[in-house]
Amino acid sequence: MNTYLRILSYARPYRRYFPIYVIYTLLAIIFGLLNFTLLKPLFDVIFEQVEPADLTKFLEKPEFSFSIDYFLHLFNYYFLHISETYGKFGTLLYVCIIIVISVFLANLFTYLSGVVLAKVRAEVIKKMRMNIFEQVTQMHIGYFSNERKGDLMSKMTNDIQEVENSIVQSLRVVFKEPATIILYFAVLFFMSVKLTLFTIILIPVSGAIIGGITRRLKKNAIESQESLGRIVNILDETIGGMRVIKAFGAQKYIRNKFDSETDFYSDVNISMARKNELASPISQFLGVSVVAGILVYGGSLVLSNNSDLGASDFITYIIIFTQVLNPAKEISRAASSIQRGLASADRIFEVVDTPSNINNIEKPILIDAFHGSIVFDQVSFSYEKDQILKDISFKLEKGKTIALVGPSGGGKSTLADLVPRFYDPSGGSITIDGRELKTIEIGSLRKQMGIVTQESILFNDTVFNNIAFGLEGISEQKVIEAATIANAHEFIIQLENGYHTSIGERGSKLSGGQRQRLSIARAVLKNPPILILDEATSALDSQSEKLVQEALTNLMNNRTTLVIAHRLSTIQHADEILVIKKGQIVQRGTHQQLMEEEGLYRKLSTMQSV
């Protein structure tokens, strides 16, 4: 119930629509009810049961008052007048015209209430989707190491869709169907208290049976949505890794993996379908059984003249009661559907409620420039139980370059990730211009930094938008200047539409070197005082590496740089080189100093020069 109420809380900003929806819905119910109450005078005409003597009190037109008696008196006034003037056929025509008008109005207000609800539904789903999207974009980087990308995508798409199809769609059931049942039962009580009490005793039995079925659906619904998330994840990995799959002949393995997961998803949904489909026929069977019981019980009272209902009254009563079954069936069907939606909502709120490990303090410091130095003081970092860094200390002064080298898995990238606060250290402190990183507002901290990684992160957009990414009001001339510094302008102008060429998903239409130079152009345009370069040339061929290295050299001019290098030849100019092994600094110095020492650096340099 708490989950359902939380979903409804998203509709709070749109509560202004609620009175309009209530008015339209009540009018639709009232005119729908009028359709069936008018059957009684229709049957009276057909069965020749109109007694003019009983209608003498309706000879005078009533004075207006907003009450049921007024409208009944007004109807009977015209009913009697037309009966006397036009006879039975005229009376029959009169009743039929009013029924047609009533049906039209009932459907008109049903349509209008549906339009209002559709607007609210669309806004609620938009707000919920943006809520989970914003939460995901604000999560710390470590969160994405534990979560499957496909499962997150499934939560933001399939689960949201499930909530829309089941819970938000059922909002009308929350008000309209119960209101319909209440108003219809009010009329039934008005017609016959004894018979209506008999029906009320029978209805809870069907409700209890339907409730038992729906309670079993939620567990299956959770399993179904989790399995769908795994399917999306397999698809994402398969499409993204198609070259590797084909190269290693792993089509059979990946097909079996996909087949196994889709089998599980199919079995869970068949199980759900059995329970879900059972609700409607059971509801219908029980409803017909109740109607049969009313026919037997009520019919015996009418036939024995022990009922306050005449023949036409009893037929009208049965017809109105059968209309109660439709909203009751809708409620039971919605209850089944809601269980699946609740399971999806729980998965969504699991993400929304996950706190980010990287947050601003209550009153963070805003910085607009970098003036002095970045200092690591006895910094350690652990990921879960594994210690990645231990007692790292160094000082990166403004305008200087520090290079990090060493074996893979030593912690170099983790160390670099601590500077823009992608992670926070487990021990020690990191300061920038004497201020602890945790005290600085995250956005203003990252504005001082440009990052170029080994993997070029590009988006399915134009060259221009990829270079100007995250910056507003940038002129094309500024973008061209940045691309020129990054050695990218020449290949860009040869593209089909130049700077307005779409580069495909992750820049798939470009070569590795071209993608990397766009990433560098992006950093150049941002013009940050601090650069973090994470093996920016390691995945390139010699020709591309030369162009990219030249672009990086242009980028590093007059900037403070922390560079992670695989090829040691690219960092010989560094002011200081830190050799990282198993999370610790094992050597430090300039290239010349380290080459004069017996140690890991000289060993790595010798291996690369062979």
N, C-alpha and C positions, 0 to 999 in steps of 0.2 A: 504493500500500500504506500509506503514511503517513497518508493521509486516512482510510482504513478503520480503522486502529488508533486514530486520534484519535476517531472515532465510538464505537468500543468503549470508549474511556476514560471515556465518560459513564456506562457501566454499572458502573464500579469500585465505587461506593458500595453496589451491590446484589449484590456478589460472593457474599454469604451464600446467595443462591439457587442458585448454580452447582452445589454438591454435590448438592442435591435434584434439580436438573434432570438432572444426569449419571446419578444413580441411576434416576430414572424412565425416562430415555431408554434406558439399558442394559437395563433390565428389559423395556421395550417391544421392543427389538431381539431380546433372547434369546427371549422368548415368541413373537415373530414368526418367528424362525428355527426354533423348536421345531415350529411348525405344519407346516413343510415337511420337516423331518427325520423326522417321524412318518409321512410318506407312504411311506417305505421298508417299515416293518412292515405298513402297509395294503396295499401292492402285494404283499408276500409272502403275505398271507392270500388276496388276490384271485387271484393267480397260482399258489396252492398250492405255495409254495416254503418253507413252514415245515418245518424238519427238527428234530424233537424231540431227535434224538441230539446235534445241535450246541448244544442249549440246556441240557444236563444241568448245566453249571457254574452255571446260574442257578436251580437248584432251591432253594438256601438263600437266605434273606433276608439282605442284606448289613448290616454294621454301619455306622452313620452316619459319614460323612466328607464334608467340603465339597470334592467333586471331581466331575469329569465322569464318571469310572468308576463312582462310587457311584450317581449318578442313572441311568446307563445300565443298571447291574446291577439297580437297583430296578425300573426300567420292565420289563426283560426277565423279572424274577422274577414280577411280576404278569401279564405277557403270557403267560408259559408256564403259570402257574396257571390263568388264565381259559381258555386254549386247551384245556387238559386237561379242565377242568370243564364248559365251555359250548360247546366246539367252535368251528368257524370263524366262525359268525355272532356268537357271544358275543365272540370276539376282535375281529372287525370293529367291533362296537358299542363295545367298550372303547377301541379306538384312536380312533374317531370322537368319543366323549365327551371324551377328553383333548384332541383337536384343538379342539373347541368351547370348552372351558375355556381352552385356550392362546390362542385367538383373542380371547376375551373379555378376558383379562388383558393381552394385547398392546395392544388398543384402549384399555383402561382407563389403562394407563401412558402411552400416547401422548397421551390426553386430559389427564392430570395434568401431563405435561411441557409440553404446549401452554399450559395455564393459567399455569404458572410463567413461561414465556417471554413470554406476553402481558403479565403484570404488569411484568416487566423492560422490555419494549418500550415500554409506556405511560410508565413513569418516565423512561426515556432520552429519549424524544421531548419530554416535558414539560420536562426539564432543558435540552435543547438549545434548545427554543423560548424558554424564559425567559432563556437565555444570550444569544441574539441580541437579544431584546427589551430586556434590561437594557443591553446594549452600545449599542443605538440610542438609548435614552433618555439615555445619558450622553455622547453625542457632542456636539461643539461645534456651534453654530448654523450655521457656515459649511459644515459637511458636507452639510447638507440643501439647500444651494444648488446643489451639484454632482450630487447623486443624485436620480434620478427617484423620486417618492413611490410610484408604482405598482410599480416594480422592487423597492423595499424591502419593500412589502407582499407581493409575490410570493415573495420570499425567505423571509419569515416564515410564509407559508401554504403555497404550492404546493411550494416546495423542501423544506420540512420534511416535508410529506406524502409527497413522492417518496422522501425518505430513509427514512421509516417503511415505505412500501410495498415498497421494494427492499432496502436494506441491513439495517435492523433486522429486517425480516421474514426475511431470509436468515440470521439468527443460528443458526437451527436447522440450516441447511446446514453451518455451520462445524463443528459437532460431530456431530450425529446422522447425517447422510449418510455422512461419512467413516468414522464408527464402524461403521455398518451394513455398508459395503463391506468393512472390515477383518475384522469378525466372520464375515461370509458367506464371504469368501475363506479364512479360517482353517478353516471347515468343509469348503470345497471342497478345500483342500490335504489335509485329513485323509482325504477320500474318495479323491482321486487326484492325486498330485503331478504326474505327467506331463501329464495333461489340463489342469490348472490353469495350469501353466507355459505351455502353448500359448495359453490364453486371455489371459494377461497380456501376451504379445507383441502380440496384436491390439488390445487396448484403447487403448494410447497413440496409435494412429493416429487414432482418432475424437476423442480429447482435443485433439490438435494442430489438427485441422480446426475444431472448435468454438471453440478459443482464438483462432484467426485471425479468426473472425466477430465475437467480442465486443470485440476490440481496436478495431474500426472504429466501435463504437457510441458511444464517449465523446464524440467531436467532435460528432456529431449531437445528443447529449443536452445538451451545453452550449448549442448554438444553439437548441434547443427551449425550454429554461428561460429563456434571455435573451429570446426572442421572446414567451414567455408573460408575462414582466415588462412588456414594452412594451405588450402587449394590456391588461393590468390598468391601466397608466398612462393609456392612451387612454380606457378606460372611466371611470376616476376623473375625468379632465378633462372628458369629455363630460357626465357626470351633474352635476358641479359647475358647469359652464358652459353648461347647457342654455338659459338665458335669452339669453345672448349668441349662441349658435349659431342659435337661431330668429330672433332679432332681425336678424341679418346674413344670413339665408338660407344658412347654411354647412352645411346638412345633407348635401348632396352631397359637399362637401369632406371632412367628418369621416367620412362613410360610406366614401368611397374610401380614406381613410387606414386605417380599420379593416379594410376588405376586403383591402388590400395586405398588412397585417401578418398577418391570419389565413390568407391564401394561403401566405405564407412558413412559418408555423407548421405548416400542413397538409402542405406539401411535405417539411419536415424530418421530421415524424412518419411520413409514408409511407415515407420512406427508412429510418427507424429500424425500422419494422414489417417491411420486407422482410428486413432483417438479423436482427431479433429472431425473427421467425417461421421463418426458415430454420434456426435452431439446433435446434429441437425435431425437425422431420422428419429432418434429417441425423443427429441423435443416434439417433433411432429406427431409421432405415435401417441405420446402421453397427452398432447393437446387434443387430438381426435378422441382419445379415450375419455377425457374430461367432458368434451362436447356430447359424446354418447351418453355419459352419465347424466348430464343435464337434460338431454332429450327424454331419457327414461324417467328421471325424477320429476322434472318440470312438466313433461307431457302427461304423466299420471295425475298430477295436481289439476291440470287444465281439464282433462277428460272427466275427472270426478268433481269438477266445479269447486275444488278446494283452494284454487289459486286466485290471486288478485289480478291475474293477467288473462285477457281474452286471447282468442286464437291469433289474431293479427299482432297483438302485443307480444305473444310468446315467440312467434316467428321473427319479429323484429329483435327481440331479446337475444335469440340464438345467433342472428346475423351479426349484431354488435359484439357479442362475446367472441365470435370467431375472429373478429378483428383485433381482439386483445392478444390472440395467439401470435400474430405477426411481430409486434414489438417484443413479446416475450422470447420468441425465437431469435430475434436480432440481438437481444441481450445475451442469450446463451451462446450465440455464434461469436459475438464480440468477446465474451469471456474466454472462449477458446483461443481466439486470435491474440488477445491481450497478453496471454502467458508467453507467447513467442516474442512479442514486443518488449515485455518486461525483461526477458533474458538479454535481448539486444541492448536495452537501456542500461542494464547493470554493467555490461561490457564497456559501454561508452563512458559511464560515470566512473568506472575503474581508472580510465585514463585521465578524465577531468580532475579526479580527486588525488592523482599522484603528484606529490609536491616536487618541485625542481630543487636539486641540491645546490644550484647556483642562483642566488637571489641578492638583490640589493638590501643593504641594511636600512633601518628606518629613515635616516637622514643622510643619504650618500653625498659624497663630494663630487661636484661637476668639474671636470678639467677640460680646458680648451686648447692645451698645447703640451708639448714634452720639452723640458728644459735641461734636466740633469743626467740622471742615470736610472737603470733598472738593477736592483740588487736582490740576489738570491742569498738567503742567510739560513744555512743548515736545513735546507728544504728536503722533505721526504714525501713520498706519495705511495699509497697502497691502494690497489684495486681489489675490493673484497678481501681475501686473505693473502693475496700475493703482493709483496713489496716490490714496487717498480723502481723507485728512486730512494736513495739514502744519503742524507747529509750533503746535499749539493750546495755549494757556495761559490758565487762569482759576481762580478760587477760589470755591467755593460753600460759604458758611458756614451753620451750623445755623440753621434757622428762616427762611432767606432763599429767594427764588425767582429762578432764572435762566431766561430764555427764549431759545430758539434759533429764529431766523427766517432766511428766505432762500429763493432759488429751489430748486425740486425738483432732486434729484440732487447737492446741494451737500455732503452728508455729515452732515446733522443727526442722522438716525436712527442712523447708524454711531457717531457720537460718544456718543449716549445708550446704545447697546448696550455700550460699553466699561465703563460704570459697574458693571453687575452681572456683568461678565466673560463676556458672551456671546462676546466676542472679546478678544484681548490686543493692545495697541498694538505697532506695528513699531518705534517709537522713542519716547524720552521716558518719563515715568513718571506714574502716577496713584496718589495716596495718599488714604486715609481715616483721619482722626485721626492723621496722621503715619505710617501704616503702608502700605507698598506693597501694592496689591491682590493681587499674586501671592503674597504671604506669608500671606494670610488664607484660612482654610478656606472653600471656595466656598459651602457650605450656610449657614454662619453669616453670610456676607456678604449673601447674597440674602434672608435673613430680615429684614434691616434695610430692605428695599425693597419698595414696591408699584408695580406697572406697569400702566398703562392705555393701550392702543394704539388706533389708528384702527380696526382690525378687532377686533371683540369676539370673543375666543376663548372660546366656550361649548361645553359637552359635552351629549351626548344623555342627559340626566339630569333630575332635578327642579330646580326653582328653588332649593330649600333646599341641595341638594348642590352646585350651581354656585356659590352665594355662599360656602358653607363649604368650598370646594375646597381640599384640602391641609391643612386644620386638623382636629384630632381633638377629640372631646368638647365640641363647640360646642352650646349650648342654642338652642332655637328663638327665645327672647326676644332673645338676642344677634344672631341673624340678622335679626330684625325691626327691631331698633334700627339695624343697619347699612343695611338697605334703606330705612328712613325717612330717614336722613341723605342717602342717594343718590337721594331722590325716586322710589323704586321701589315703596314699600309699597302705595300706592293702586292701581296697576295690577295688582300681584301678587294682592291679595285678591279682585280681580274675575275672576281666572282660575278655571277649572273646579274645581280642587282646591287653590287657593291656593298656598301655598309648596311643596306636594307635587305640583304639576303638572309633567308632563314637557314640556320645551320643544322637543323634536325635535333632529335633527342640526344642530349649530352654532347652535342657538337659532332654527331656521327658523319656529317658530310665533309668534315675537315680531317686533315692528318694530325698525328700526335703533336708534331712541332707547331702546326698552325693553332691548334687548340691552346697549347701552352703559351704562345705569344699573345693570344687574346686575353688569357688570364693575367699576363704581365701588363698588358695595356690597361686592363681594369684597375690594377694596383697603381699604375702610373697616373691614371685619371683621378683616383682618390687622393693622390699626393700625400700619403701619410708620413709622419716623421719617423715611424718605427716600421721595419720590415721583418717578416718572418718567412723564410724560404725553406720549405721542407722537401729536400731532394728534388728540386724543380727540374733538373735535367737528366735524372737517372734513367728515364724510360725512353730516351730519344736516340736516334741514330746520330752519327758523327756530324753530318751536315746540318741537321736540325739543331743539334746541341750547340754548334758554333753560333748559329743565329740567335738561339735562346740565351746562351751565355752572354753574348754581346748585349742583348736586350736587358738582361739582369744587371750587367755592369752599369748600363745607363740608368737603370732604376735605382741602384744602390748609391749613386753619387750623392754625397752630402746627407745621407740618411743613416740612422742607427739600425744595424742589421744583425739578426740572429739567424744563422744559416745552418741547415743540416745538409751535409754533403756525403754522397756515396763515392763520387769521383774526387779524390783528394787534389787533383790538379786544378780544380775550380776554386779552391779556397786557400791557395798559397798566399794570397794577399791579405788574409784576415789578420786583424790586430792581435787576436788570441785564438788559439785552437784548444778546445776541451775534448779529450779522448774519454768517451763514456763506455764503460763495460760493466754489465750486470748492475746498472743503476747507480754506479759510482764514478767519480772523476779519477781516472788512474794516471793521467798525464795532462799537462797543460803547458802552453807556451806558444811561440811563433813557429811557423813552418821550419825555419832554419834551426831553431833551438831543438825542436823535437826530432829532426833528422839527425842531429848530432848525438842524440841519446839512444841507448839500447832500449827498445820498448815496442809497444803495440803499434804506435803510429808509423815508425820506420818500417816495421814488418808489413803493415797494410800498404804503405807507399811502394815498397819493393815489389810486392805481389802484383800491384796494378801496373807497374812499369815494365813487367816481363812481357 
